[in-house]
Amino acid sequence: MKKFSIILILAIVCQISWAQNKVEIKNWLVSNPQKMSMPAFSSVKSVDGKIFKASDLLSKTHTDFNHETIAWKSIKIAEDSLVLSSVNENNLVFLKSFVSVGRWTEASLNISSNAMFELYVDGKLKKTKSSNTLNNTKVSLKLDLGNHEFILKALTSEENLKLVANFEYSNDYASCDAKANLSPERYLNINDVLEYKTVSSAQISPSGKYVIINYSEAVNGSGKTKRNSEIYNLETKKKVNFLRNRELSSLSWLPRTDRLSYVVSFDGKSELFVYDFENAREKSIVKNVKGLSGINWSPTEDFIIYSEYVSAKEPGDLKRIHGSDDRLPYFRGRSFLHKIEVETGNIIQLTAGNLSANLHDIKFDGSKILFSTSRMDYSEVPFSKQNLYEMDMTTYELYEVWKDKIYAGYATYSPDGKTLLVQGGPECFGELGVNVSKGRIPNSYDSQLYLFDLASKKVQAITKKFDPAVNSTSWNHSNEIYLTVGEKEYRNLYKYNLKSNSFKKLKVAVEVLGRVDYAYDKPIAVYTGTSISTPNKLYVKDLKSNGDELLSFPAKQRFANIKFGKTEAWNFKNESGTTIYGRVYYPPFYDENKTYPVIVNYYGGTSPIERSFGGRYPINNWAANGYIVYVLQPSGATGFGQDFSALHVNGWGFDAIDDIILGTKKFLKAHPTADAANVGCIGASYGGYTTMLLQTRTDLFKTAISHAGISSITSYWGEGYWGYSYSTGATKNSYPWNRKDIYVENSPIYNADKFQNSILLLHGSSDTNVPVGESWQYYAALNILGKDVEMVLVDGQDHHILDYGKRIKWHHTIVSWFDNKLKDQPQQWNDLYPEKNL
């Protein structure tokens, strides 16, 4: 045995001069050395003439540095050396330490060692040294604000492992306040938002005994997603099955028995199976079916309704447009309903013709189905009319429930089949569900509930005076109605009492409720949800006791060491005396004796910004980059009552803009740690429009970012895929020819000469919702006017930035722009977008 010592020599004094901008790392976490053996026949040349070398042990040995079996020991480096143990050569040892930086920093890690090694920074391989020559290796780094993990995977080849390392940066980053430490505690980064393992959905079996838990996980650095499912026994609290078969789809329980239904597809055709879970028996129901989608089992389990989408014939080089929606490339495709008889496997087509049929529900006794068709009618807002039908599943006769309803509703059966629970806008049944002040127009996106008697066709509006907006409902065979609702910034669960016509709020363990799935035979449910600083969790709920139990939190380990800043509510009253709700996110390292730049975020459209984790705009991450973030819900959002949401209708450029300006002024006055001289704002889509217009109305915001913003309401109305149809709610009965005060006076493009300060315009180059021309024309106007404007296009992306790599660059673009304008730190922006001499 040879004496094996690790000599760690690192020097630093953090001063202003270049030579002193180095960080000495004196404390390390070290693993026990592992003896590595060369593989059998390592001296024999491979078929391509190569011999397995000792250096290959590094790359061929795969290690999970976070594995629980690794024993890390904390050591403090002596002045000259530190003896770990007596071992042989070709030993693998891991050394881990951390360096925190207080801003985006361009630096280098200089390593001189006589060992072969791999260097990992924040879990990613950055450098490999394949020789045991004692020389210096320089590793260039670009680090975001926060704590960063350095791991050396070193392979010994001599008696002593020599290591000299320093973290070095130039005077441009002297404010980074770099520090070495041993703490794994860090701040949220964009990879945490995109890559953690999560519960994507869950379904409880009819008996309430089993749960299918579907997981998804984005692979680190690739954007590709791994998916798997497990079946969990709620009674024994054990996993009883695990499914990784990627060919399986539409996995679900049957409605009344603990049997599984799933589809296997191959070469464009599908086969539907039923699996008796407890008896381990599989049965094929139907084979070789094209277009098998939207599978719905009858409650009696003797037939299935599915939808087949039929693409229209391509029009050729020239296409005559038949109505505004015919601009959409998929508009001529149609969906038709089919019935599968489980016993025989026979398939019967139930609908045909020129209109798509959309299944709403199947009666509890399986005797009838409920479906609708819709047709375009440009003579009356909202430009479509809905017919709702019942079809007898024995005779296939049709019964018309309603015809040419101008505000469509989604309907489900009551347990006895005599009543429909209808979800639709306030005007779904004329004025019956409307509850707004005189002169206001109800917001059609503020979803309401109605009871519709099939025999008498009488309607009862049950949420008319219920402020939350309805998201989804369930009417079970015990005659109980459960509903998830958007309530201010939250998404909650309620139970409706049919006798007293009252709502009871049920406790949930999350702030933003996801999908809820209810057992048929037992008063329990499973639900997913997130909270302001917590990713998706899965809970089981006892509906009688109102108790909740955590069932799965797969991201627990990843988020165990992430430090979040505090959040708190901050509301104010606007000029009309209405309370405008909001909240504040503070940096994790918040110091009440310092000031911080501010980012103001809003949507301003139909929906509030919920207290959910992550999302397109990870607010916690902005705070982790050193910003106080103020989120407010300006006038017009749903979930605050119909009168409030009605302010969105024909409200472009009015109340919401005033709320944001007034709220920001009051916020800055009330928060002395918010730097009033360095305030930015950001919004997307309708919020992007708001951002564009804000910079023409106030000089409050030193800079702004508009993603997919609307600069001309007129061009968006006519060109966006959903422009004119969205406007049936947002600008009801208002058009470019009769409301120029909206379409012209409140369009940012017509106010470009009043623009103040600066703005970054972001847009997906393939955006069909808000065409990229909306940003192009605003950029052109501001450029000609000599304003401070930049524009960045995200190639090939639609309204949402979904591509993994592009989303990360898009995120860094946002943060670096704010750093440039609000922190006077232009380095990352210049690194991403260097000047070009064009």
C-alpha positions in Angstrom: 0.0 0.0 0.0 1.3 3.5 -0.9 0.8 6.5 1.2 -1.9 8.6 -0.5 -2.3 12.3 0.4 -4.3 15.1 -1.2 -2.6 18.4 -1.2 -5.0 21.2 -1.7 -3.4 24.6 -2.2 -5.8 27.5 -3.0 -5.0 31.2 -2.5 -7.1 34.4 -2.6 -7.7 37.8 -1.2 -10.8 39.5 -2.6 -9.7 43.1 -3.4 -10.2 45.4 -6.3 -7.0 44.7 -8.3 -7.1 41.9 -10.8 -4.5 39.8 -9.0 -6.6 39.8 -5.9 -9.9 38.8 -7.5 -9.5 35.2 -6.4 -11.4 33.0 -3.9 -9.6 30.5 -1.7 -11.6 27.4 -1.0 -10.4 26.0 2.3 -13.3 23.8 3.1 -14.3 20.7 1.1 -16.6 17.8 1.3 -14.6 14.6 0.4 -15.7 11.1 -0.3 -13.9 8.0 0.7 -11.4 6.9 -2.0 -12.7 4.0 -4.1 -10.2 1.5 -5.6 -10.8 1.2 -9.4 -9.8 -1.9 -11.2 -9.0 -2.1 -14.9 -11.5 -4.2 -16.9 -10.6 -7.7 -18.1 -8.6 -7.7 -21.3 -7.8 -4.0 -21.0 -4.4 -4.5 -22.6 -6.0 -6.1 -25.7 -6.6 -3.7 -28.6 -10.2 -3.2 -29.5 -11.5 -3.7 -33.1 -10.5 -0.1 -33.9 -7.0 -0.5 -32.5 -7.5 1.2 -29.1 -6.4 0.0 -25.7 -8.4 0.8 -22.6 -6.4 3.2 -20.5 -6.5 4.3 -16.9 -8.0 7.6 -18.0 -10.9 5.8 -19.4 -11.9 4.8 -15.9 -13.1 8.4 -15.4 -15.6 8.5 -18.3 -16.6 4.8 -18.0 -17.5 5.1 -14.3 -20.9 6.7 -13.9 -21.6 8.1 -10.5 -24.6 9.8 -9.0 -23.0 12.4 -6.8 -26.2 12.9 -4.8 -26.6 9.2 -4.1 -27.4 8.5 -0.4 -24.6 5.8 -0.2 -21.8 8.3 -0.7 -20.3 9.3 2.6 -19.1 12.9 2.5 -16.6 14.1 5.1 -16.0 17.7 5.8 -12.4 18.7 5.9 -10.5 22.0 6.4 -7.5 22.4 4.2 -4.1 22.7 6.0 -1.5 25.1 4.9 0.5 22.5 3.0 -1.2 19.1 2.8 -3.8 16.8 4.2 -3.4 13.0 4.4 -6.7 11.2 3.9 -5.7 7.5 4.1 -3.3 4.9 2.8 -4.5 3.5 -0.6 -3.3 2.2 -3.9 -3.1 4.2 -7.1 -6.1 4.3 -9.5 -8.4 5.4 -6.7 -11.5 7.5 -7.4 -12.2 10.3 -5.0 -14.8 13.1 -5.1 -14.3 16.6 -3.8 -17.2 19.0 -3.5 -17.3 22.7 -2.6 -19.4 25.7 -3.4 -18.9 29.3 -4.6 -21.6 31.9 -4.3 -21.7 35.1 -6.5 -23.9 38.1 -6.0 -24.5 38.8 -9.7 -24.1 37.2 -13.1 -20.3 36.7 -13.3 -17.9 35.7 -16.0 -15.0 33.9 -14.3 -12.5 31.1 -14.5 -11.6 28.2 -12.4 -7.9 27.5 -12.6 -6.9 24.0 -11.6 -3.4 22.6 -11.4 -3.3 18.9 -10.6 -1.2 15.8 -11.2 -4.5 13.7 -11.3 -6.8 13.0 -14.1 -10.2 14.5 -13.4 -13.6 15.6 -14.5 -15.0 18.9 -13.3 -18.7 19.3 -12.8 -20.3 22.7 -12.2 -23.9 22.6 -11.0 -24.2 19.0 -12.1 -22.9 19.5 -15.7 -19.6 18.3 -17.0 -17.4 21.3 -17.8 -13.9 19.9 -18.3 -12.0 16.7 -18.5 -8.3 16.3 -17.9 -7.0 12.9 -19.2 -3.4 13.1 -18.2 -1.6 13.0 -14.9 0.9 15.7 -15.9 1.0 18.5 -13.3 -0.2 21.5 -15.3 -2.7 24.3 -15.1 -6.2 23.8 -16.6 -8.3 26.9 -17.0 -12.1 26.5 -17.1 -14.1 29.4 -18.3 -17.4 29.9 -16.4 -20.5 32.0 -16.7 -22.5 31.9 -13.5 -25.8 33.2 -12.6 -26.4 35.0 -9.2 -26.5 32.4 -6.5 -24.6 29.4 -5.0 -22.8 27.0 -7.4 -21.6 23.5 -6.8 -18.1 22.4 -8.0 -17.3 18.7 -7.9 -14.0 17.2 -8.9 -14.1 13.5 -9.9 -10.4 12.8 -9.5 -8.5 9.6 -10.4 -5.2 9.1 -8.7 -2.2 7.9 -10.6 0.6 8.8 -8.1 1.3 8.6 -4.4 0.3 12.2 -3.8 -2.6 13.9 -5.5 -1.6 17.6 -5.9 -4.3 20.2 -6.5 -4.0 23.9 -6.8 -7.2 25.8 -7.7 -8.6 29.3 -7.6 -11.7 31.1 -8.7 -10.8 34.2 -10.6 -12.7 37.1 -12.1 -11.9 40.5 -13.5 -12.6 44.0 -12.1 -15.8 44.2 -14.2 -17.3 41.7 -11.7 -15.7 43.1 -8.6 -19.2 43.5 -7.1 -19.9 39.8 -7.3 -18.9 39.4 -3.7 -17.7 35.8 -4.4 -17.5 33.5 -1.4 -16.5 29.9 -0.9 -18.7 27.7 1.3 -19.8 24.2 2.1 -23.6 24.9 2.2 -25.7 23.2 -0.5 -28.4 25.9 0.0 -29.0 27.8 -3.2 -31.6 29.8 -5.0 -34.1 28.7 -7.6 -32.8 28.6 -11.2 -34.5 28.1 -14.5 -33.5 24.4 -14.7 -35.4 23.8 -11.4 -38.5 25.2 -13.1 -38.1 23.0 -16.2 -36.5 19.8 -15.1 -37.9 18.5 -11.8 -39.9 15.2 -11.6 -43.6 15.9 -11.1 -47.0 14.2 -10.8 -48.6 15.0 -14.1 -52.0 13.5 -13.2 -53.7 10.9 -11.0 -56.8 8.8 -11.1 -58.5 7.1 -8.2 -60.2 3.7 -8.8 -64.0 3.4 -8.4 -63.6 1.5 -5.1 -61.2 4.2 -3.8 -58.6 1.5 -3.1 -56.1 2.2 -5.9 -54.6 5.3 -7.5 -52.9 5.5 -10.9 -50.1 8.1 -10.5 -48.7 9.4 -13.7 -45.2 11.0 -13.5 -43.2 13.1 -16.0 -39.6 14.3 -15.8 -37.7 16.5 -18.2 -34.2 15.0 -18.8 -31.5 17.3 -17.6 -30.1 19.4 -20.4 -32.2 17.9 -23.2 -35.8 19.0 -22.8 -37.0 15.5 -23.5 -39.5 14.0 -21.1 -39.6 10.6 -19.4 -43.0 9.3 -18.4 -44.1 6.5 -16.3 -47.0 5.4 -14.1 -47.4 3.5 -10.9 -50.4 2.0 -9.2 -50.6 2.7 -5.5 -52.8 0.9 -2.9 -54.3 3.4 -0.6 -55.2 0.8 2.0 -51.8 -0.9 2.3 -50.0 2.3 1.4 -47.7 0.4 -1.0 -46.9 0.6 -4.7 -48.3 -2.5 -6.4 -47.4 -2.0 -10.0 -45.1 0.1 -12.2 -45.6 0.9 -15.9 -43.0 2.1 -18.2 -44.5 1.0 -21.5 -44.4 4.1 -23.8 -46.8 2.5 -26.2 -49.6 2.6 -23.7 -52.0 5.6 -23.8 -55.3 6.6 -22.5 -54.7 4.7 -19.2 -57.6 5.0 -16.9 -60.0 3.1 -14.6 -63.3 1.9 -15.8 -66.2 4.0 -14.3 -67.5 1.4 -11.8 -65.0 -1.4 -11.4 -61.3 -1.5 -10.5 -60.3 -2.5 -14.0 -57.9 -0.6 -16.3 -58.5 0.6 -19.8 -55.7 1.5 -22.2 -54.8 1.8 -25.8 -51.8 0.4 -27.7 -51.1 2.0 -31.1 -49.0 0.8 -34.0 -48.6 2.0 -37.6 -51.5 4.5 -37.3 -54.0 2.0 -35.8 -55.0 1.3 -32.2 -56.2 -1.6 -30.1 -58.2 -1.0 -26.9 -57.7 -3.3 -23.9 -59.3 -3.9 -20.5 -57.1 -5.3 -17.8 -58.6 -7.0 -14.7 -56.1 -5.6 -12.2 -56.7 -7.9 -9.3 -57.1 -11.1 -11.4 -54.3 -10.2 -13.8 -56.4 -10.8 -16.9 -56.2 -8.8 -20.1 -58.9 -8.6 -22.8 -58.8 -6.9 -26.2 -62.0 -5.0 -26.8 -61.4 -3.7 -30.4 -58.5 -3.8 -32.9 -57.2 -1.9 -35.9 -59.1 1.3 -35.2 -58.0 4.5 -36.9 -58.5 7.8 -35.1 -59.3 6.3 -31.7 -59.3 9.3 -29.3 -61.4 11.0 -26.6 -62.4 7.6 -25.1 -65.3 7.7 -22.7 -66.7 4.6 -21.0 -70.4 4.3 -20.3 -71.1 4.2 -16.6 -72.6 0.7 -17.2 -69.3 -0.3 -18.8 -71.0 -2.0 -21.8 -70.1 0.6 -24.4 -67.6 3.2 -25.2 -68.0 6.6 -27.0 -64.9 7.9 -28.8 -64.2 10.7 -31.2 -62.5 10.4 -34.6 -61.0 13.5 -36.2 -61.2 13.5 -40.0 -58.9 15.9 -41.8 -60.3 17.9 -44.7 -59.0 17.6 -48.2 -56.2 20.0 -48.9 -57.5 23.0 -50.9 -54.6 23.2 -53.3 -52.7 26.3 -54.4 -55.7 28.6 -54.2 -58.2 28.6 -51.3 -61.5 30.4 -51.2 -62.1 31.5 -47.6 -65.6 30.7 -46.2 -65.9 32.8 -43.2 -63.3 34.2 -40.8 -62.5 30.9 -39.0 -61.7 29.3 -42.4 -58.4 31.1 -42.2 -57.3 28.5 -39.7 -55.5 25.6 -41.4 -57.3 23.0 -39.3 -60.8 24.6 -39.4 -62.2 22.3 -42.1 -61.4 19.1 -40.2 -64.3 17.5 -38.4 -64.7 15.2 -35.3 -67.4 12.5 -35.3 -68.7 10.3 -32.5 -68.5 6.5 -32.6 -69.8 3.8 -30.3 -67.9 0.6 -29.5 -70.0 -2.3 -28.2 -67.8 -4.0 -25.6 -69.4 -7.4 -25.8 -69.2 -7.7 -29.6 -66.5 -5.2 -30.5 -68.8 -3.7 -33.1 -68.2 0.0 -34.0 -71.2 2.2 -34.9 -70.7 5.7 -36.2 -73.1 8.0 -34.4 -72.7 11.4 -36.1 -71.8 12.6 -39.6 -72.5 15.6 -41.7 -70.7 19.0 -41.9 -70.4 19.8 -38.2 -68.2 18.4 -35.5 -69.9 16.6 -32.6 -68.6 17.1 -29.1 -69.5 14.6 -26.4 -70.6 16.2 -23.1 -71.7 13.3 -21.0 -73.2 9.8 -20.8 -76.2 9.2 -18.6 -75.6 7.3 -15.3 -77.7 4.4 -16.5 -76.1 4.4 -20.0 -79.4 5.0 -21.8 -78.5 8.3 -23.4 -75.6 10.5 -24.4 -75.4 14.2 -24.5 -73.5 16.0 -27.3 -73.4 19.3 -29.1 -72.6 20.8 -32.5 -71.7 24.4 -33.3 -71.9 26.4 -36.4 -70.5 29.8 -37.3 -72.9 32.7 -37.6 -71.3 36.1 -38.2 -74.5 38.0 -37.8 -74.5 37.9 -34.0 -71.9 38.0 -31.3 -70.2 35.7 -30.4 -70.4 34.5 -34.0 -71.2 30.8 -33.2 -74.4 29.0 -32.3 -74.7 25.7 -30.4 -77.2 22.9 -30.6 -77.3 20.4 -27.7 -78.7 16.9 -28.3 -79.6 13.8 -26.4 -79.2 10.5 -28.3 -80.9 7.3 -27.2 -78.3 4.5 -27.1 -80.8 1.8 -28.1 -82.8 3.4 -30.8 -80.3 6.2 -31.7 -83.1 8.7 -31.9 -82.2 12.4 -31.3 -83.8 14.8 -28.9 -83.0 18.5 -29.2 -82.3 20.0 -25.8 -81.6 23.5 -27.2 -81.0 25.1 -30.6 -78.9 28.0 -31.7 -77.7 29.0 -28.3 -75.6 32.1 -28.9 -73.5 31.5 -25.7 -72.5 27.9 -25.6 -72.6 25.8 -22.4 -71.0 22.6 -21.3 -73.5 20.2 -19.8 -73.4 17.0 -17.6 -76.2 14.8 -16.2 -77.5 14.7 -12.7 -77.5 11.2 -11.1 -81.2 10.7 -11.9 -80.7 12.1 -15.4 -83.5 14.6 -15.1 -81.3 17.7 -14.7 -78.3 19.1 -16.4 -75.5 21.0 -14.7 -74.4 23.6 -17.3 -71.2 25.5 -17.2 -71.1 28.7 -19.3 -70.7 32.5 -19.2 -73.0 34.9 -17.4 -75.1 35.3 -20.6 -75.4 31.6 -21.3 -79.1 31.9 -20.6 -79.7 35.5 -21.4 -79.8 37.8 -18.4 -80.5 35.0 -16.0 -76.9 34.6 -14.8 -75.8 38.2 -15.1 -74.8 40.2 -12.0 -73.1 43.4 -13.0 -73.7 47.1 -12.4 -75.7 49.2 -14.8 -73.8 50.1 -17.9 -71.3 47.2 -17.6 -71.1 44.3 -20.0 -70.5 40.8 -18.4 -67.3 39.1 -19.1 -68.1 35.9 -21.1 -64.9 34.3 -19.7 -66.2 34.5 -16.1 -67.6 30.9 -16.0 -70.9 30.3 -14.1 -73.1 27.3 -13.2 -76.7 26.6 -14.0 -79.2 23.8 -13.3 -81.3 23.0 -16.4 -84.5 20.9 -16.0 -84.8 18.6 -19.1 -88.6 18.2 -18.8 -89.6 21.8 -18.2 -86.5 23.5 -19.6 -86.5 25.8 -16.6 -83.1 27.2 -15.6 -81.7 28.1 -12.2 -78.5 30.3 -12.0 -76.7 28.9 -9.0 -73.5 31.0 -9.0 -74.9 34.4 -9.9 -73.9 35.8 -6.5 -70.9 33.5 -6.1 -67.8 35.5 -6.9 -65.3 32.8 -7.8 -65.1 31.7 -11.4 -65.9 28.0 -12.1 -63.2 25.8 -13.5 -64.5 22.3 -13.3 -67.4 20.3 -11.7 -68.3 16.8 -10.6 -71.9 15.7 -9.8 -71.6 12.3 -8.2 -74.2 9.5 -7.7 -74.6 10.6 -4.1 -76.1 13.8 -5.4 -73.2 16.0 -4.3 -71.7 18.7 -6.6 -68.1 19.5 -6.2 -66.5 22.4 -8.1 -63.0 23.8 -8.5 -62.9 27.6 -8.8 -60.6 30.4 -9.5 -60.9 32.6 -6.4 -58.8 35.8 -6.6 -55.2 34.5 -6.8 -56.1 31.0 -5.6 -57.8 27.9 -7.0 -60.0 26.3 -4.4 -62.5 23.5 -3.9 -66.2 23.9 -3.0 -69.2 21.7 -2.4 -72.6 22.9 -3.4 -75.7 22.0 -1.3 -78.7 21.5 -3.6 -81.2 21.9 -0.9 -80.0 25.1 0.7 -78.5 26.5 -2.6 -75.3 27.3 -0.7 -71.6 26.8 -1.2 -69.1 25.3 1.4 -65.4 25.9 0.9 -63.4 22.8 1.5 -59.8 22.8 2.9 -57.0 21.8 0.5 -53.3 21.7 1.2 -52.3 23.7 -1.9 -52.9 27.3 -3.0 -53.6 26.5 -6.6 -55.7 23.3 -7.0 -55.0 21.2 -10.1 -57.1 18.3 -11.2 -59.4 16.5 -8.8 -60.5 12.9 -9.3 -63.3 11.4 -7.2 -63.9 7.8 -6.3 -67.3 6.3 -7.2 -68.0 4.1 -4.2 -66.2 6.0 -1.4 -66.1 9.6 -0.3 -62.5 10.2 -1.1 -60.7 12.0 -3.9 -57.1 12.6 -5.1 -55.9 16.0 -6.3 -52.8 17.7 -7.5 -51.7 21.3 -6.9 -49.0 23.8 -6.3 -48.3 26.7 -4.0 -46.4 29.9 -4.4 -43.0 28.3 -3.6 -43.8 24.6 -3.9 -44.0 22.5 -7.0 -46.7 20.0 -7.8 -47.8 17.6 -5.0 -50.4 14.8 -4.9 -52.9 14.5 -2.1 -55.7 12.1 -1.1 -58.7 13.8 0.4 -61.3 12.4 2.8 -64.5 14.2 1.7 -66.3 13.5 4.9 -63.7 14.5 7.4 -62.2 17.2 5.0 -58.8 15.8 5.8 -55.8 15.7 3.4 -52.9 13.3 3.2 -49.7 13.8 1.1 -49.5 11.0 -1.3 -46.5 11.9 -3.6 -44.0 14.8 -3.8 -41.3 13.5 -6.3 -39.5 16.9 -6.3 -38.9 16.9 -2.6 -35.2 16.0 -2.8 -34.4 18.5 -5.5 -36.0 21.4 -3.7 -34.8 20.5 -0.2 -31.8 22.9 -0.5 -33.5 25.7 -2.4 -34.0 28.8 -0.4 -37.0 31.0 -1.3 -37.6 34.6 -0.2 -40.6 35.6 1.8 -43.9 36.5 0.0 -46.7 38.6 1.4 -50.0 40.1 0.3 -50.1 43.7 -0.6 -53.4 45.2 -1.7 -54.6 48.8 -2.3 -57.8 50.6 -3.2 -58.0 52.2 -6.6 -59.6 55.5 -7.5 -63.1 54.0 -7.5 -62.6 52.5 -4.0 -62.2 48.9 -5.3 -59.6 46.7 -3.6 -56.9 45.6 -6.1 -55.2 42.5 -4.8 -51.5 41.8 -5.2 -48.5 40.2 -3.6 -44.8 40.8 -3.1 -41.9 38.4 -3.6 -38.6 39.3 -1.9 -35.1 38.1 -2.7 -34.0 35.1 -0.6 -31.1 37.3 0.7 -33.4 40.2 1.4 -31.9 42.8 3.8 -34.3 45.5 5.0 -31.3 47.9 5.3 -30.7 47.8 1.5 -32.7 48.7 -1.6 -33.5 46.5 -4.5 -34.7 47.1 -8.1 -38.3 46.3 -8.7 -40.2 44.2 -11.4 -43.9 44.8 -11.7 -45.8 41.9 -13.2 -49.5 41.7 -14.3 -51.7 40.1 -17.0 -54.6 42.5 -17.2 -56.6 40.1 -19.4 -59.3 37.7 -18.3 -57.3 35.7 -15.8 -55.4 36.6 -12.6 -51.8 35.5 -12.1 -52.3 32.7 -9.7 -50.1 31.7 -6.7 -48.8 28.7 -8.6 -45.2 27.5 -8.8 -43.1 27.9 -11.9 -45.0 28.7 -15.1 -43.8 30.7 -18.1 -42.8 33.5 -15.9 -41.0 32.0 -12.8 -41.5 34.9 -10.4 -39.5 33.2 -7.6 -36.5 33.1 -10.0 -36.7 36.8 -10.7 -36.7 37.4 -6.9 -33.7 35.0 -6.6 -31.9 37.3 -9.1 -32.1 40.2 -6.7 -35.4 41.8 -7.5 -38.4 42.7 -5.4 -41.3 41.6 -7.6 -44.8 43.1 -7.2 -47.6 41.2 -8.8 -51.0 42.8 -9.0 -54.4 41.8 -10.4 -55.8 44.8 -12.2 -59.4 45.5 -13.0 -61.0 42.9 -15.3 -59.7 39.6 -14.0 -62.1 36.7 -13.2 -62.4 35.2 -9.7 -63.3 38.6 -8.1 -67.0 38.7 -9.0 -68.8 39.5 -12.2 -68.8 43.3 -11.6 -65.0 43.3 -11.4 -64.4 41.0 -14.4 -66.8 43.1 -16.5 -64.2 45.9 -16.5 -62.2 43.8 -19.0 -64.9 44.1 -21.6 -64.2 47.2 -23.8 -61.6 48.1 -21.2 -58.5 48.1 -23.4 -56.3 50.9 -22.0 -58.6 52.1 -19.3 -59.0 50.7 -15.8 -56.2 48.1 -15.8 -53.7 50.7 -16.9 -54.8 53.1 -14.2 -54.6 50.4 -11.6 -51.1 49.4 -12.5 -49.8 53.0 -12.5 -51.5 53.9 -9.2 -50.7 50.6 -7.6 -47.0 50.8 -8.4 -46.8 54.4 -7.1 -48.5 53.3 -3.8 -46.3 50.2 -3.6 -43.1 52.2 -4.0 -44.2 54.7 -1.4 -45.1 52.0 1.1 -41.8 50.0 0.6 -38.7 51.9 1.3 -36.5 49.0 0.2 -37.9 49.2 -3.3 -35.7 51.4 -5.5 -38.1 53.8 -7.1 -35.4 54.9 -9.6 -35.1 51.4 -11.0 -38.5 49.9 -11.7 -39.3 47.6 -14.6 -42.5 46.0 -15.8 -43.3 42.9 -17.8 -46.4 41.3 -19.3 -47.3 38.9 -22.1 -50.1 38.7 -24.7 -52.8 41.1 -23.4 -50.2 41.9 -20.7 -47.7 42.6 -23.5 -50.2 45.1 -25.0 -50.5 46.6 -21.5 -46.8 47.0 -21.2 -46.5 48.7 -24.6 -49.2 51.1 -23.7 -47.9 51.8 -20.2 -44.6 53.2 -21.6 -46.7 55.8 -23.5 -48.7 56.8 -20.4 -46.0 57.1 -17.6 -42.3 57.5 -17.0 -42.6 55.4 -13.9 -41.0 52.3 -15.4 -37.3 52.8 -16.3 -37.7 49.8 -18.7 -40.2 47.3 -19.8 -40.5 43.9 -21.4 -43.4 43.0 -23.7 -43.7 39.4 -24.8 -46.1 38.7 -27.7 -47.7 42.1 -27.2 -50.5 43.7 -29.3 -49.5 47.1 -30.7 -52.5 47.6 -32.9 -55.8 46.3 -31.6 -57.2 46.6 -35.1 -54.6 44.4 -36.8 -54.7 41.8 -34.0 -58.5 41.7 -34.3 -58.3 40.9 -38.0 -55.1 38.9 -38.2 -54.7 36.8 -35.0 -56.1 33.3 -35.2 -58.4 34.1 -32.3 -58.3 37.8 -32.6 -61.8 38.5 -33.7 -63.3 35.7 -31.6 -61.5 36.7 -28.5 -62.7 40.2 -29.1 -66.3 39.1 -29.0 -65.7 39.0 -25.3 -63.0 41.5 -24.8 -64.5 44.2 -27.1 -68.1 43.0 -27.3 -70.0 44.8 -30.1 -67.1 47.1 -30.5 -65.2 47.2 -33.9 -62.6 49.4 -35.6 -65.4 51.4 -37.3 -67.5 52.2 -34.2 -65.0 52.4 -31.4 -62.0 54.3 -32.6 -61.4 55.4 -29.0 -60.4 51.7 -28.3 -59.0 50.5 -31.6 -57.0 53.6 -32.4 -56.6 55.9 -29.4 -55.7 53.0 -27.1 -53.4 51.1 -29.5 -49.7 51.5 -28.6 -48.7 52.0 -32.2 -50.8 55.2 -32.4 -49.2 56.5 -29.2 -45.6 55.7 -30.1 -44.5 59.3 -30.1 -45.4 59.5 -26.4 -43.2 56.6 -25.6 -40.8 57.0 -22.6 -37.8 55.2 -21.3 -37.0 51.8 -22.8 -38.5 48.5 -23.8 -37.5 45.0 -25.0 -40.0 43.4 -27.4 -40.0 39.5 -27.4 -42.0 37.4 -29.8 -42.1 33.9 -31.2 -41.5 34.1 -34.9 -44.3 31.6 -35.6 -46.9 33.1 -33.2 -50.4 32.5 -34.6 -52.4 34.0 -31.7 -50.7 37.4 -31.7 -48.8 37.6 -35.0 -45.2 38.7 -34.8 -46.1 41.8 -36.9 -47.5 43.3 -33.7 -44.0 43.6 -32.3 -42.4 44.4 -35.7 -44.5 47.5 -36.3 -44.0 48.8 -32.8 -40.3 48.2 -33.1 -40.3 50.1 -36.4 -42.1 53.0 -35.0 -40.0 53.4 -31.9 -36.8 52.9 -34.0 -37.8 55.7 -36.4 -38.6 57.9 -33.4 -35.2 57.2 -31.9 -36.5 55.6 -28.8 -34.6 53.0 -26.7 -36.0 49.8 -28.1 -34.7 46.3 -28.7 -36.4 43.3 -30.2 -35.6 39.6 -29.9 -37.4 37.0 -32.0 -37.6 33.3 -30.8 -37.3 31.3 -33.9 -40.0 28.8 -34.7 -42.0 29.4 -31.5 -45.7 30.1 -31.3 -47.4 32.1 -28.6 -45.7 30.1 -25.8 -42.0 29.4 -25.8 -42.0 25.6 -25.4 -38.7 24.4 -26.9 -36.4 23.6 -24.0 -33.2 25.2 -25.2 -35.0 28.3 -26.6 -36.9 28.8 -23.4 -33.7 28.8 -21.3 -32.2 31.5 -23.6 -35.5 33.4 -23.6 -35.4 33.4 -19.8 -31.8 34.6 -19.6 -32.7 37.3 -22.1 -35.4 38.6 -19.8 -33.2 38.6 -16.7 -30.2 40.1 -18.5 -32.3 42.9 -19.9 -33.5 43.9 -16.4 -29.9 43.5 -15.1 -28.7 45.8 -17.8 -31.3 48.5 -17.3 -32.1 48.3 -13.6 -28.7 47.2 -12.1 -26.3 48.7 -14.6 -25.0 45.3 -15.3 -24.8 44.9 -19.1 -22.4 42.1 -19.2 -24.8 39.1 -19.7 -26.9 41.0 -22.2 -23.8 41.9 -24.2 -22.6 38.3 -24.0 -26.0 37.1 -25.4 -26.4 39.9 -27.9 -23.0 41.5 -28.8 -23.1 44.6 -31.0 -22.9 44.0 -34.8 -21.6 46.6 -37.2 -24.4 46.4 -39.7 
